[in-house]
Amino acid sequence: MLGLRDNLFLSAGALRVNRLRASLTILGLTMGVATLITVMTLVQGANLYVEQKIANLGTNVFEIARTPFVATDFALIVKALRHKHLTIDDVRAVERGCRRCEIVGAKAKSTLSVRYRNREVHDTSLAGHTPNMSEVDTRTVILGRYFTEMEDQHRVPVCLLGDTLVREFFPRENPIGKSVRLGNEEFTVVGTFERVGSVLGQDQDNVAVVPLNSFFRFRGSRTSLTLQVKASGGKGVFEAAQDEARVVLRARRHLTGDREDDFFIATPQSYIAPWSSISGAFFAVFVMVSSISAVVGGIVIMNVMLVSVTERTKEIGVRRAVGATERDILRQFLAESVIQCLVGGSIGVTMGFACALALRTYTSFPAAVQSWVAILGLVLSSLIGLFFGIYPAAKAAHLDPVAALRAE
């Protein structure tokens, strides 16, 4: 019986003799594996993107609002718009009644234009925050400070700016202490936020944050608040805090018995779950399509191997005549099949990662390059080589040595 090294040497030599055939065979599998790796890399990157960006609440923070945070049912959204607003009194009630709620902050949102001297930025997201949102919000103040409780109580016109506004208005100067016009009012810049980037194409740095009472002063108080509640202490405490907050709000809204809530509670998982179901469906479809390419590549390998067996019948007879066993012939042809698949798989993995990295570098689409995806691609290639190489190898191994020697 020949050793593994000898079998690999014979297989590689046979492939070198038929370089064009081997190259075309490898190409089919390469495209299938490259497609599969690209799809898996992009889906993994998108999942990571959602976890880091869309669901960026923090593991111990939940939100409460009068409308759903993630909804695909338009009727549910229309119904929710008829719900009572969440007010600052609701915030205070949750603070008093929720023993496990560590911090209860609130925010309101609007959109306006921001102007500084002769420059103007449109569609800026204006957010009014309670001062304690500095301990709940995931944005990081990199320059200056957050506003104080006193500034909020006295409706002082101060603000913090996102990175987009800072780069637009103050590319070469310190923005702290400068005055910018938010809508029709002047606000003094007291801090700036670290760059966040875009989420699904929407600039998250085109934002200005002001004290909540200052927001009410020039935007009006007829705005429903979104509560952000921090509850540290583990999963049990986190879930108990949600229940306590729900009980407080139901009591304030006189919701008794089986009447459903007229507000919505969201956790990081609330954002991730719908995306996971969507991405899972896309992933299944793309994997199915790319798997078809891989299977087609395997069928091509099987056909080429069958042709090779027919052309090399006399070679097989000679090998059998000098002592090669059926197992030696089987192992040689299986090795040829697996070598082609491994080469094609390796090239496919490299191409898939290259495509994903190019998308991540030159577009805003995320991609996560993970080693287990590469290993999966190589394992898949090996399995295809074994599966589609068994029949040609078995056919070669079972040839009658005498009949094979007589072949022309």
C-alpha positions as CSV (number, residue, x, y, z in Angstrom):
1,M,0.0,0.0,0.0
2,L,1.3,3.4,-1.0
3,G,1.8,6.0,1.7
4,L,-0.1,9.3,1.9
5,R,2.9,11.2,0.6
6,D,3.3,9.0,-2.5
7,N,-0.4,9.3,-3.2
8,L,-0.3,13.1,-3.0
9,F,2.8,13.1,-5.3
10,L,1.1,10.9,-7.9
11,S,-2.1,13.0,-7.7
12,A,-0.3,16.3,-8.1
13,G,1.7,14.9,-11.0
14,A,-1.5,13.9,-12.8
15,L,-3.0,17.3,-12.3
16,R,0.1,19.0,-13.7
17,V,-0.1,17.0,-16.8
18,N,-3.7,18.3,-17.4
19,R,-3.2,21.9,-16.2
20,L,-6.0,23.4,-18.4
21,R,-8.6,20.8,-17.4
22,A,-7.6,21.1,-13.7
23,S,-7.8,24.9,-13.9
24,L,-11.3,24.9,-15.4
25,T,-12.4,22.4,-12.8
26,I,-11.0,24.5,-10.0
27,L,-12.6,27.6,-11.4
28,G,-16.2,26.3,-11.0
29,L,-15.7,25.5,-7.3
30,T,-13.8,28.7,-6.7
31,M,-16.8,30.8,-7.8
32,G,-19.2,28.9,-5.6
33,V,-17.0,29.1,-2.5
34,A,-16.2,32.8,-3.1
35,T,-19.9,33.6,-3.3
36,L,-20.6,31.7,-0.1
37,I,-17.8,33.3,1.8
38,T,-18.7,36.8,0.6
39,V,-22.4,36.3,1.6
40,M,-21.4,34.9,5.0
41,T,-18.9,37.7,5.7
42,L,-21.4,40.4,4.8
43,V,-24.2,38.9,6.8
44,Q,-21.9,38.5,9.9
45,G,-20.8,42.1,9.4
46,A,-24.4,43.3,9.2
47,N,-25.3,41.5,12.4
48,L,-22.3,43.0,14.2
49,Y,-23.2,46.4,12.7
50,V,-26.8,46.2,14.1
51,E,-25.5,45.1,17.5
52,Q,-23.1,48.0,17.7
53,K,-25.1,50.7,16.1
54,I,-28.8,50.2,16.0
55,A,-29.0,48.4,19.3
56,N,-26.5,50.7,21.0
57,L,-28.4,51.2,24.2
58,G,-26.1,49.4,26.5
59,T,-26.8,46.0,28.1
60,N,-28.5,47.5,31.2
61,V,-30.6,50.2,29.6
62,F,-34.2,50.0,28.3
63,E,-36.4,52.6,26.6
64,I,-40.1,53.5,27.0
65,A,-42.0,55.5,24.4
66,R,-45.6,55.9,23.3
67,T,-44.9,54.4,19.8
68,P,-43.2,51.2,18.9
69,F,-39.4,51.4,18.3
70,V,-39.4,48.7,15.6
71,A,-42.6,47.9,13.8
72,T,-43.6,46.5,10.4
73,D,-47.3,46.9,11.0
74,F,-48.5,50.3,9.8
75,A,-51.8,49.9,11.6
76,L,-50.0,49.5,14.9
77,I,-48.1,52.7,14.3
78,V,-51.3,54.6,13.5
79,K,-52.9,53.2,16.6
80,A,-49.9,54.1,18.8
81,L,-50.1,57.8,17.6
82,R,-53.4,58.1,19.4
83,H,-51.8,57.1,22.8
84,K,-51.3,59.7,25.5
85,H,-47.9,61.5,25.5
86,L,-45.2,60.5,28.0
87,T,-44.5,63.6,30.0
88,I,-41.9,64.8,32.5
89,D,-44.5,63.9,35.3
90,D,-44.3,60.3,34.0
91,V,-40.5,60.5,34.3
92,R,-40.7,61.6,37.9
93,A,-43.3,58.9,38.7
94,V,-41.1,56.2,37.4
95,E,-38.1,57.6,39.3
96,R,-40.2,57.4,42.6
97,G,-42.0,54.1,41.9
98,C,-39.3,52.0,40.3
99,R,-37.0,50.8,43.1
100,R,-34.7,48.9,40.8
101,C,-34.4,51.8,38.3
102,E,-30.9,53.2,38.9
103,I,-31.3,56.2,36.6
104,V,-34.4,57.5,34.8
105,G,-33.5,59.9,32.0
106,A,-35.7,61.4,29.2
107,K,-35.3,62.9,25.8
108,A,-37.3,64.6,23.1
109,K,-36.4,64.9,19.4
110,S,-37.1,67.3,16.6
111,T,-35.4,68.5,13.4
112,L,-34.1,71.9,12.4
113,S,-31.4,73.8,10.7
114,V,-28.2,74.9,12.5
115,R,-26.3,78.0,11.4
116,Y,-22.9,79.5,12.3
117,R,-21.9,82.7,10.7
118,N,-22.5,82.2,6.9
119,R,-22.6,78.4,7.1
120,E,-25.7,76.3,7.6
121,V,-26.5,72.6,8.0
122,H,-30.0,71.4,7.3
123,D,-32.0,68.4,8.8
124,T,-30.0,68.4,12.0
125,S,-31.5,66.1,14.7
126,L,-32.2,68.3,17.8
127,A,-32.4,66.3,21.0
128,G,-33.6,67.7,24.4
129,H,-32.0,65.7,27.3
130,T,-32.4,65.6,31.0
131,P,-29.0,66.2,32.6
132,N,-28.7,62.7,33.9
133,M,-28.7,61.4,30.3
134,S,-25.0,61.9,30.5
135,E,-24.9,58.7,32.5
136,V,-27.3,56.8,30.3
137,D,-26.6,57.9,26.7
138,T,-23.9,56.0,24.9
139,R,-22.4,59.1,23.2
140,T,-19.1,60.2,24.6
141,V,-18.3,63.8,25.3
142,I,-14.7,64.4,24.0
143,L,-14.4,68.1,24.4
144,G,-16.0,70.4,27.0
145,R,-18.8,69.1,29.3
146,Y,-22.4,68.1,29.6
147,F,-24.9,70.7,30.8
148,T,-25.9,70.8,34.5
149,E,-29.1,70.4,36.5
150,M,-29.1,74.1,37.2
151,E,-28.8,75.0,33.5
152,D,-31.7,72.7,32.7
153,Q,-33.9,74.2,35.4
154,H,-33.2,77.7,34.3
155,R,-33.6,76.8,30.6
156,V,-30.1,78.1,29.8
157,P,-29.4,78.1,26.0
158,V,-26.4,75.8,25.9
159,C,-25.8,72.8,23.6
160,L,-23.5,70.0,22.7
161,L,-22.7,69.3,19.0
162,G,-22.1,66.1,17.0
163,D,-18.9,65.6,15.0
164,T,-20.6,66.6,11.6
165,L,-21.5,70.0,12.9
166,V,-18.1,70.5,14.5
167,R,-16.3,69.7,11.3
168,E,-18.6,71.9,9.3
169,F,-18.5,75.0,11.5
170,F,-15.2,74.7,13.4
171,P,-12.7,72.9,11.3
172,R,-9.7,74.8,12.7
173,E,-10.9,76.4,15.9
174,N,-12.2,75.3,19.4
175,P,-16.0,75.3,19.3
176,I,-16.3,75.6,23.1
177,G,-17.9,79.0,24.0
178,K,-19.0,79.8,20.4
179,S,-22.6,80.6,19.7
180,V,-24.6,78.7,17.0
181,R,-28.1,79.4,15.9
182,L,-30.5,76.4,16.4
183,G,-33.6,77.4,14.5
184,N,-34.2,81.0,15.5
185,E,-32.3,81.0,18.8
186,E,-28.7,81.4,19.8
187,F,-27.1,78.6,21.9
188,T,-23.6,78.5,23.4
189,V,-21.6,75.4,22.7
190,V,-20.4,73.7,25.9
191,G,-19.3,70.3,24.6
192,T,-18.8,68.1,21.6
193,F,-19.5,64.4,21.0
194,E,-17.2,61.7,19.7
195,R,-17.8,60.6,16.1
196,V,-20.4,57.8,15.8
197,G,-20.7,57.4,12.0
198,S,-23.7,56.5,9.9
199,V,-26.5,54.0,10.7
200,L,-28.1,52.5,7.6
201,G,-27.0,55.6,5.6
202,Q,-28.3,58.1,8.2
203,D,-25.7,60.5,9.7
204,Q,-25.7,60.1,13.5
205,D,-23.3,63.0,14.0
206,N,-25.5,65.7,12.6
207,V,-27.0,66.2,16.0
208,A,-27.3,69.0,18.6
209,V,-28.3,68.2,22.2
210,V,-29.8,70.8,24.5
211,P,-31.3,70.7,28.1
212,L,-34.8,69.3,28.0
213,N,-36.4,72.4,29.4
214,S,-34.6,74.6,26.9
215,F,-36.0,72.3,24.2
216,F,-39.5,72.8,25.6
217,R,-39.0,76.6,25.7
218,F,-38.5,77.0,22.0
219,R,-40.1,73.8,20.7
220,G,-43.1,73.6,22.9
221,S,-44.0,71.0,25.5
222,R,-46.5,69.1,23.4
223,T,-43.9,66.4,22.6
224,S,-44.0,62.9,23.9
225,L,-40.8,62.0,25.7
226,T,-38.8,58.8,25.4
227,L,-37.6,57.5,28.7
228,Q,-34.2,55.8,29.0
229,V,-33.9,53.8,32.2
230,K,-30.7,52.2,33.5
231,A,-31.0,49.2,35.8
232,S,-27.7,47.5,36.7
233,G,-27.4,44.3,38.6
234,G,-27.9,41.5,36.2
235,K,-30.7,40.0,34.1
236,G,-33.1,39.5,37.0
237,V,-32.8,43.1,38.2
238,F,-33.1,44.4,34.6
239,E,-36.4,42.5,34.0
240,A,-37.8,43.4,37.4
241,A,-37.1,47.1,36.7
242,Q,-39.0,46.9,33.4
243,D,-42.0,45.3,35.3
244,E,-41.9,48.0,38.0
245,A,-41.8,50.8,35.4
246,R,-44.7,49.2,33.5
247,V,-46.8,49.0,36.7
248,V,-46.1,52.7,37.5
249,L,-47.1,53.8,34.0
250,R,-50.2,51.6,33.8
251,A,-51.4,53.0,37.1
252,R,-50.9,56.6,35.9
253,R,-52.8,55.8,32.7
254,H,-55.6,53.9,34.5
255,L,-54.9,50.7,32.6
256,T,-56.6,47.9,34.6
257,G,-57.2,44.2,34.1
258,D,-56.4,42.9,30.6
259,R,-56.2,46.3,28.9
260,E,-53.0,46.4,26.8
261,D,-50.3,48.9,27.4
262,D,-50.5,52.2,25.6
263,F,-46.7,52.5,25.6
264,F,-43.8,50.4,24.4
265,I,-40.7,49.1,26.2
266,A,-37.6,48.3,24.2
267,T,-34.4,46.6,25.1
268,P,-31.3,46.0,22.9
269,Q,-32.8,42.6,22.1
270,S,-35.9,44.4,20.8
271,Y,-33.9,45.9,18.0
272,I,-31.7,42.9,17.3
273,A,-34.5,40.3,17.1
274,P,-36.4,41.6,14.0
275,W,-33.1,42.1,12.2
276,S,-32.0,38.6,13.1
277,S,-35.1,37.1,11.5
278,I,-34.7,39.2,8.4
279,S,-30.9,38.5,8.1
280,G,-31.6,34.8,8.7
281,A,-34.0,34.7,5.8
282,F,-31.6,36.5,3.5
283,F,-28.7,34.3,4.7
284,A,-30.7,31.1,3.9
285,V,-31.5,32.3,0.4
286,F,-28.0,33.4,-0.4
287,V,-26.5,30.3,1.0
288,M,-28.9,28.2,-1.1
289,V,-27.9,30.1,-4.2
290,S,-24.2,29.9,-3.6
291,S,-24.5,26.3,-2.6
292,I,-25.9,25.5,-6.0
293,S,-22.8,27.0,-7.5
294,A,-20.6,24.8,-5.2
295,V,-22.7,21.7,-6.2
296,V,-22.4,22.5,-9.9
297,G,-18.6,22.8,-9.3
298,G,-18.7,19.4,-7.7
299,I,-20.6,17.9,-10.6
300,V,-18.1,19.3,-13.0
301,I,-15.3,17.7,-10.9
302,M,-17.1,14.3,-11.0
303,N,-17.5,14.5,-14.8
304,V,-13.9,15.5,-15.4
305,M,-12.7,12.7,-13.1
306,L,-14.8,10.2,-15.0
307,V,-13.2,11.4,-18.3
308,S,-9.8,11.1,-16.6
309,V,-10.5,7.6,-15.5
310,T,-11.5,6.7,-19.1
311,E,-8.4,8.3,-20.5
312,R,-6.1,6.7,-18.0
313,T,-7.5,3.1,-18.1
314,K,-4.1,1.7,-19.3
315,E,-2.2,3.6,-16.6
316,I,-4.5,2.1,-14.0
317,G,-4.0,-1.4,-15.5
318,V,-0.2,-0.9,-15.4
319,R,-0.3,0.2,-11.7
320,R,-2.5,-2.8,-10.8
321,A,-0.1,-5.1,-12.7
322,V,2.9,-3.9,-10.6
323,G,1.2,-4.4,-7.3
324,A,-1.2,-1.5,-6.6
325,T,-4.3,-2.5,-4.8
326,E,-7.8,-1.3,-5.4
327,R,-7.4,0.9,-2.3
328,D,-4.3,2.5,-3.7
329,I,-6.2,3.5,-6.9
330,L,-9.2,4.7,-4.9
331,R,-7.0,6.8,-2.7
332,Q,-5.1,8.3,-5.7
333,F,-8.2,9.5,-7.5
334,L,-9.9,10.7,-4.3
335,A,-6.7,12.7,-3.5
336,E,-6.8,14.3,-7.0
337,S,-10.4,15.3,-6.4
338,V,-9.8,16.7,-2.9
339,I,-6.6,18.6,-4.0
340,Q,-8.6,20.3,-6.8
341,C,-11.4,21.2,-4.3
342,L,-9.0,22.5,-1.6
343,V,-7.1,24.6,-4.2
344,G,-10.4,26.0,-5.5
345,G,-11.7,26.5,-2.0
346,S,-8.6,28.3,-0.9
347,I,-8.8,30.7,-3.9
348,G,-12.6,31.1,-3.3
349,V,-12.0,32.0,0.4
350,T,-9.4,34.5,-0.5
351,M,-11.6,36.0,-3.2
352,G,-14.6,36.1,-0.9
353,F,-12.7,37.9,1.8
354,A,-11.1,40.3,-0.7
355,C,-14.6,41.2,-2.0
356,A,-15.9,41.7,1.5
357,L,-12.9,43.9,2.5
358,A,-13.3,45.9,-0.7
359,L,-17.0,46.6,0.1
360,R,-16.0,47.5,3.7
361,T,-13.2,49.8,2.6
362,Y,-14.9,51.6,-0.3
363,T,-18.6,51.6,0.8
364,S,-20.5,52.0,4.0
365,F,-21.6,48.4,3.9
366,P,-20.1,46.5,6.9
367,A,-18.2,43.2,6.7
368,A,-16.8,41.0,9.4
369,V,-13.9,38.8,8.4
370,Q,-13.8,35.9,10.8
371,S,-11.5,32.9,10.8
372,W,-14.2,30.3,11.3
373,V,-15.8,31.3,8.0
374,A,-12.5,30.5,6.2
375,I,-12.3,27.2,7.9
376,L,-15.9,26.4,7.0
377,G,-15.1,27.2,3.3
378,L,-12.2,24.8,3.3
379,V,-14.1,22.1,5.1
380,L,-17.0,22.5,2.6
381,S,-14.5,22.2,-0.3
382,S,-13.0,19.0,1.1
383,L,-16.5,17.5,1.6
384,I,-17.4,18.4,-2.0
385,G,-14.2,16.8,-3.3
386,L,-14.8,13.6,-1.3
387,F,-18.5,13.3,-2.2
388,F,-18.2,13.9,-5.9
389,G,-14.9,12.1,-6.2
390,I,-16.1,8.8,-4.7
391,Y,-17.9,7.5,-7.7
392,P,-15.0,8.2,-10.3
393,A,-12.5,6.8,-7.8
394,A,-14.5,3.7,-7.1
395,K,-15.0,3.1,-10.8
396,A,-11.2,3.4,-11.4
397,A,-10.5,1.1,-8.4
398,H,-12.8,-1.6,-9.7
399,L,-11.5,-1.8,-13.3
400,D,-10.4,-5.3,-14.3
401,P,-6.5,-5.1,-14.5
402,V,-6.4,-7.4,-17.6
403,A,-9.1,-5.5,-19.4
404,A,-7.4,-2.2,-18.5
405,L,-4.0,-3.4,-19.8
406,R,-5.6,-4.2,-23.2
407,A,-7.1,-0.6,-23.5
408,E,-5.6,1.6,-26.2
